[in-house]
């Protein structure tokens, strides 16, 4: 099969399409003929040498795919059939024509979503649902602040939070992205962080109140501002480190707000935990996709042979929504 490998840490030019042996599904795994794979920030960090795959995971990048089931390993307990159209959450291996993945991390497509577009769903749906609802316990009527409004995570988080009855505030870096977040995705408050202090703007537009929940992909650069933006009993959930790994924190301010900071990662979690999350996604998110309350947002698709172009486009920050590779 054809698959993408990282020749050495670096820019998009280090990505190479190679002919390699197809994977063989092990106990509890299914083999998927991949139709499309989603790009994620973790792929970029792995390409740069900052985010190696977990022990035992494939060196091939790619954390989510859509495709058809091609074969089964022994001891698969989930009721799938050969040819079923599915999506899968991966620890690696998605930039390839085939991938073997634990059956617990595989779901049938939601109704109303085509097989290619479905590749935009598993990683972001699992990340957003697990962090906003299973971890932060976001409630109807609460205010959530989402950084990176129009990326894959942001576009899913806005729609899910709105569907659950939360008030949604977001940050983005251009007027176009701010407009998309409000007009297309449904954000109540959209702040251009390049022109405004997002803490002050949030409180001005939210009746003087901060955010009950913050979903942050930036990390250290935003740490103090995020704490400033939290309401009493607020929960800051850090899921990315685009702005660095070390920051200074005023613990007294955190104590006075009775607030919490939580840091989570999806990729290194055990299979059983990922299975619980994927089941929750199937039960809670899939119906919203089926009835149109949530719509996948795909910015652009590239054939596998143009994986370098896909990463250049992703790195540019111009995209609104997911970037896909077509196998």
C-alpha positions in Angstrom: 0.0 0.0 0.0 1.0 3.7 -0.3 1.6 5.5 3.0 3.2 8.8 4.2 6.3 8.7 6.3 8.3 11.5 7.9 11.9 11.3 6.7 13.2 13.6 9.4 11.8 16.4 11.6 10.9 19.5 9.6 8.5 21.2 7.3 6.1 19.8 4.7 9.0 18.8 2.5 10.0 15.9 4.9 6.7 14.0 4.1 7.3 11.1 1.7 4.8 8.8 0.0 6.2 5.3 0.1 5.1 1.7 -0.9 5.0 -0.3 2.3 3.5 -3.6 3.4 -0.2 -3.5 4.4 -1.0 -3.8 8.1 -2.4 -7.1 9.4 -5.2 -6.7 12.0 -4.3 -8.1 15.4 -6.7 -9.4 18.1 -9.7 -7.1 18.4 -8.7 -5.1 15.4 -10.4 -4.4 12.1 -8.7 -3.5 8.8 -10.1 -0.5 7.0 -9.6 0.4 3.3 -9.1 4.2 3.8 -11.1 6.6 1.6 -10.0 9.8 3.3 -8.0 11.0 6.3 -8.2 14.2 8.3 -5.3 16.5 9.1 -4.8 17.6 12.7 -2.4 19.8 14.6 -0.9 16.7 16.2 0.2 15.6 12.7 2.1 18.8 12.2 3.7 18.5 15.7 4.7 15.0 14.9 6.2 16.1 11.6 8.2 18.8 13.4 9.6 16.2 15.9 7.6 17.5 18.9 4.9 14.8 19.3 6.1 11.2 18.7 3.5 8.5 18.4 2.6 6.6 21.6 4.4 3.3 22.3 3.2 0.6 19.9 1.5 3.1 17.5 2.3 3.4 13.8 5.0 5.9 12.7 2.7 6.9 9.9 0.9 10.1 10.8 -2.9 10.5 10.8 -5.4 10.3 13.7 -8.7 9.9 11.9 -10.0 8.2 8.7 -13.1 7.2 6.9 -13.4 4.1 4.8 -14.8 0.6 4.5 -14.1 -2.5 6.6 -11.8 -4.9 4.6 -11.0 -7.7 7.2 -11.1 -8.7 10.8 -8.5 -9.8 13.3 -9.4 -12.5 15.8 -11.6 -11.7 18.8 -13.5 -8.8 17.3 -16.6 -8.4 19.4 -18.3 -5.5 17.7 -20.9 -6.4 15.1 -19.4 -5.2 11.8 -19.5 -6.7 8.3 -17.1 -6.6 5.5 -17.8 -3.4 3.4 -19.4 -1.4 6.2 -18.8 2.3 5.8 -17.0 3.5 9.0 -14.9 6.2 10.6 -12.1 5.5 13.0 -10.1 7.3 15.7 -6.5 6.3 15.5 -3.2 6.6 17.5 -1.5 6.9 14.1 -1.4 5.3 10.7 -4.2 7.3 9.0 -2.1 8.7 6.0 -2.2 5.3 4.3 -4.4 3.2 2.0 -5.2 0.8 4.8 -5.1 0.9 8.6 -5.6 -1.6 11.4 -7.5 -0.2 14.4 -9.1 -1.6 17.6 -12.8 -2.1 16.9 -13.8 0.0 19.9 -12.5 3.0 18.1 -14.6 2.4 15.0 -18.1 3.8 14.3 -20.5 3.4 11.4 -21.1 6.7 9.5 -23.8 9.0 10.9 -26.8 9.3 8.6 -26.6 12.1 6.1 -22.8 12.4 5.9 -20.9 11.1 2.8 -17.9 8.8 3.2 -15.3 11.4 2.3 -16.7 14.2 4.5 -17.0 11.7 7.4 -13.2 11.7 7.7 -13.5 15.2 9.2 -15.4 13.9 12.2 -13.9 11.2 14.5 -10.9 13.1 16.0 -12.7 16.4 16.4 -16.0 15.0 17.6 -14.2 12.8 20.2 -11.9 15.6 21.3 -14.7 18.2 21.7 -17.3 15.9 23.3 -14.9 14.4 25.8 -13.5 17.7 26.8 -16.5 20.0 26.9 -19.1 17.6 28.2 -17.4 14.6 29.8 -14.6 16.5 31.4 -15.7 20.2 31.8 -19.4 19.3 32.3 -20.6 22.2 30.3 -24.2 23.0 31.1 -27.1 24.7 29.2 -27.0 28.4 29.8 -23.3 28.5 30.7 -20.8 30.6 28.7 -18.0 28.7 26.9 -15.0 30.5 25.3 -13.4 28.6 22.4 -10.1 29.6 21.0 -9.3 28.9 17.3 -12.9 29.4 16.2 -12.8 28.2 12.6 -10.3 25.3 12.8 -11.5 21.7 12.9 -11.8 21.7 16.7 -13.3 25.1 16.9 -15.9 24.6 14.2 -17.2 21.4 15.9 -17.0 22.9 19.4 -19.1 26.0 18.5 -21.8 23.9 16.9 -21.9 21.3 19.7 -22.0 23.8 22.5 -24.8 25.8 20.8 -26.8 22.6 20.2 -26.5 21.9 24.0 -27.8 25.3 24.9 -24.6 27.1 25.9 -23.7 30.7 25.1 -20.7 30.5 22.8 -17.9 33.1 22.7 -14.9 32.5 20.4 -11.6 34.1 19.3 -10.2 34.2 15.8 -7.4 36.1 14.1 -9.1 37.7 11.0 -12.3 39.6 10.3 -13.3 36.8 7.8 -12.9 34.1 10.4 -14.8 36.2 13.0 -17.6 36.6 10.5 -17.7 32.8 9.7 -17.8 31.9 13.3 -20.9 34.1 13.9 -22.8 33.8 10.6 -22.1 30.2 9.6 -21.2 28.4 12.8 -23.5 30.3 15.2 -21.2 31.9 17.8 -22.9 34.4 20.0 -19.7 36.5 20.6 -16.8 36.5 18.2 -13.6 38.4 19.1 -10.7 39.3 16.8 -7.7 38.7 19.0 -5.5 40.6 16.6 -7.4 43.8 17.3 -9.0 43.3 20.8 -8.1 42.1 24.3 -10.2 39.0 24.4 -10.7 39.1 28.2 -12.0 42.6 28.2 -14.1 42.1 25.1 -15.7 38.9 26.4 -16.7 40.5 29.7 -18.1 43.6 27.9 -20.2 41.5 25.6 -21.2 39.0 28.3 -22.7 41.4 30.9 -19.5 41.7 32.9 -19.2 37.9 33.3 -16.3 35.7 32.3 -16.5 32.2 30.8 -17.7 29.1 32.8 -15.7 26.9 30.5 -12.7 27.7 28.2 -11.5 25.2 25.5 -7.9 26.2 24.8 -5.5 25.1 22.1 -2.9 27.8 22.7 -1.4 26.8 26.1 1.2 28.9 27.9 0.8 32.1 25.9 -2.8 32.4 27.0 -2.5 30.9 30.5 -2.9 34.2 32.5 -5.4 35.7 30.1 -7.5 32.5 30.3 -7.5 32.6 34.1 -8.5 36.3 33.9 -11.3 35.3 31.6 -12.7 32.6 33.9 -15.9 33.1 35.8 -16.2 31.9 39.4 -16.2 28.1 39.4 -14.9 28.2 35.9 -13.1 25.3 34.2 -10.1 25.9 31.8 -9.4 22.8 29.6 -6.1 22.9 27.8 -5.9 20.6 24.8 -3.1 22.2 22.8 0.2 23.9 23.2 0.6 26.1 20.1 1.6 29.0 22.3 4.2 27.2 24.4 4.4 24.8 27.3 5.6 26.9 30.3 3.7 29.8 31.8 3.4 31.6 35.1 0.2 31.3 37.1 -1.3 33.3 39.9 -2.6 30.5 42.1 -4.3 33.0 44.4 -6.5 34.2 41.6 -7.4 30.6 40.8 -8.3 30.0 44.5 -10.4 33.2 44.7 -12.4 32.0 41.7 -12.7 28.4 43.0 -11.7 27.6 39.4 -9.9 24.6 37.8 -7.3 24.0 35.1 -7.4 20.6 33.4 -5.0 19.4 30.7 -6.0 16.5 28.6 -4.8 14.6 25.5 -6.8 12.1 23.5 -4.1 10.2 21.5 -2.3 8.5 24.4 -5.4 7.2 26.2 -5.9 3.5 26.5 -8.2 1.7 24.0 -10.9 1.2 26.6 -11.1 4.9 27.3 -11.3 5.8 23.6 -14.0 3.2 23.3 -16.1 4.9 26.0 -15.6 8.3 24.3 -16.5 6.9 20.8 -19.7 5.3 22.2 -20.7 8.6 23.7 -20.0 10.3 20.4 -22.2 7.8 18.6 -25.1 8.3 21.1 -24.8 12.1 21.5 -23.2 13.6 18.4 -24.2 11.3 15.6 -28.0 12.2 16.0 -27.1 15.9 15.7 -25.3 15.3 12.4 -28.2 13.1 11.1 -30.8 15.8 11.7 -28.6 18.7 10.6 -28.1 20.5 13.9 -24.3 20.1 13.3 -22.6 20.2 9.9 -19.1 19.2 9.1 -17.0 22.0 7.8 -14.3 20.9 5.2 -12.0 23.6 3.9 -10.1 21.7 1.2 -9.2 18.2 0.1 -5.9 17.0 -1.4 -4.9 13.6 -3.0 -2.4 11.6 -1.0 0.4 12.4 -3.5 -0.1 16.1 -2.6 0.4 15.6 1.1 3.1 18.3 1.2 0.7 20.8 -0.3 -1.9 19.8 2.2 0.5 20.5 5.1 1.6 23.8 3.6 -2.0 24.9 3.4 -2.7 23.7 6.9 0.5 25.5 8.2 -0.6 28.7 6.5 -3.6 29.0 8.9 -5.8 30.1 6.0 -8.2 27.1 6.3 -11.6 27.3 7.9 -12.7 23.8 8.9 -10.9 20.5 8.2 -8.3 19.7 5.6 -8.6 16.2 4.2 -6.3 13.7 2.3 -8.0 11.6 -0.3 -6.7 8.0 -0.7 
